[in-house]
Amino acid sequence: MARVMICDDDKALAAELLVAMRTAGHEATTCHHTMDVLREAAEGRFDLVVFGLDMPGFGGTRAIEVINELAPHVPLIGLHKRPSEIMRTPAQARLAAILPRPVAINTFMYAVARALEVGMRAPSAQTF
């Protein structure tokens, strides 16, 4: 079971993805603003973050960079109307997946499974 944050301003999509995650046995929650993700990620509350890269306000490549700074070992899945815009930036290398809108649930669940699998293999932070 993974702890997943889904952040998107499309409330219907966020609710649909939330149901899919919970049906698959994951602990999931939603929010509608990137700042909520930043607070929660900084506290280490999630194993995976899914968020809209095209939300108004703080989003896109800058959001990827900041989340990476706050939670470098947490895989990220981005949602975007035009994913090719993000795929041309250096920040996209940090994403486990970029999914086009509208999001197909089976594609989303595959991306989640792969992101969590790769995330579990990532080196963990060392403690001294």
Sequence and secondary structure as in RCSB ss.txt:
>XXXX:A:sequence
MARVMICDDDKALAAELLVAMRTAGHEATTCHHTMDVLREAAEGRFDLVVFGLDMPGFGGTRAIEVINELAPHVP
LIGLHKRPSEIMRTPAQARLAAILPRPVAINTFMYAVARALEVGMRAPSAQTF
>XXXX:A:secstr
  EEEEE S HHHHHHHHHHHHHTT EEEEESSHHHHHHHHHTT  SEEEEETT SSS HHHHHHHHHHH TTS 
EEEEESSHHHHHTSGGGGG SEEEESS  HHHHHHHHHHHHHHHHHS      
